[in-house]
């Protein structure tokens, strides 16, 4: 029977009932009980005779404010959006490499780019597929699980794992088996008032937990603000949207490219004439057969089914728009009838239109879930990650459900031979983690009619330096080249499945930026992978930002800056554009251009509200005067 207790009582009980070495597992992302984790962490830090190993992933913290203009912009925004979010003590110590010697934190996924300079985080990273995390944590000796849960007054004997049934549901049978063999393993829950109560597989009996902290957590839930979607990302999303087949299955990830894909699918459904006019302007004739065979450009008559490890805001938006509406069912006979079109869906109360493993999103996403009626929430089934990320276990049912699946994920680099890089730099430092990307790429190959689609910005700019994201070689890969399938950049689509090396190279050259095509061709020819007389198809010789900007200017309504909503006010949106422009200019060869822009900056009164927001309306001293001139230059350069 579950025992109600305070946070400190829970810590006391854990220390009393568990051995000297506590192996704590906490969910990926949102579902960590930060207050309990901090209390246990602080207590064990003072007990050198005890040890604590934390197994988790995606430990969330406020963004680093930085200094200068960035800090002036972020500080009020972070205060408004993150409120009194309880930071994780161990995460702060990871950033400082000051975790106590009797404590270790192992993660299989990290907040992207946030721990590149933490030696302890890098050394204790565990490279595992998301679907193997429960197995690995259990094998390491897990003896304590702690997570946030949701409750409903009308179900006092039930709790919802809400945002994180993903690994917990996979762990429960493993824990039961070890308990039957005599091991002591404790489960601790803490109710958070703002967590949406998700029914379905995420619902468990209250007695699943040994300890339930009755101090409800009212701190602000961590959220991921909607960020702007730029031209590159919009065009990537547009190209990818043509590969999504009506009546099929969709998996997408978090980030601007996922938001861009969502925006393109919304346009395909709601403004099909405008959508198709834009596609004609982009001239997709070279991929017309691929699009006809694998995707489509018409509105969705049948709808889509969402099957995604992460239930992202974009999937909810697509469900609200009626695009994600194809339902799947929990048994083979019913699913077969649904596929055959002979099922009376109105008489079937157990249809699911989205399976998700965890969720994380903007504040409005949580609010919309909280406000949905129970009957609608039943269509969004949060469940164990093994169900979503693998085919084995109920394979026949999964194959029937996952028709024409499109698993759409992002990479930051592709090699010309078809390997994808998403998780790690070539010097060994981990940016984020493999997560479920490999799982979904493998499924794209294993499912009849399935395709894996990797989204990639063809080039990047950092500190004023422009470089290609399609390279001849890279010292690491997340997706090996033998699993190459479809790659999409802002310039088009490369279908790599089953192609020879020379054909793969040519397909990727066709969607590379034209500034880098000659050098890439030379490298491939030097390695003997392209014929010496190879010539690039002239249709792909004008892969330039200028051409794409001209197309954007002709179809402005199809390139919304914030397609899924915005957490910034109008002034902040202007400031964010200006700051990003300034950030891109800090390179020696562009300092003169920047200096000239600062000298030619508009008068302060033209942007009085913006300067007030940045506390630069009345600059004091040379430094603040320079900040003001630079900011005004950026605002002028990026004015809509």
Protein Blocks (a to p, Z undefined) as FASTA:
>chain_A
ZZdddfklmmmmmmmmpcfbdcddddehjlpcfklmmmmmmmmmmmmkbccddddehiac
dddebgajllmmmmmmmmmmnmmaccdfklmmmmnopacfkbccddfbdcehklmmgmkl
mmmpccddfklmmmmmmmnopabdcddddddfklmmbccekjmmmlmmmmmmmmmmmmmn
opacdddddddfklccdehjllccfklpmbdcfbdcfbdcdddddddddfklmmmmmmmm
mmpcghiacdddedjklmmmmmmmmmmmmmmmlmmmmmmmnopmlmmmmmmmmncjbdcf
kbpadddfbacfklmmmmmnomamcacdfbfklmmmmmnopacfklmmkbcfbdcfbdcd
dfklmmmmmmpcfklmmmmccddfklmmpmgghklmmmmmmgoiacddddfbdcfkopac
fkbcfkopafkbnklmmmmmmmmmmpghiacdddddfbdceehiacdfbdfbdcbdfbdf
klgcbdcdfkbccdfehpafklmmmmmmmmccfklmmmmmmmmmmnopacfkbccdfklm
mccfklmmmmmmmmmmlmcfblnopfbdfklmmmmmmmmmmmmmmcfklmmmmmmmmmmp
ccfklmmmmmmmnopmbcgdjklmmmmmmmmmmmmmmoZZ
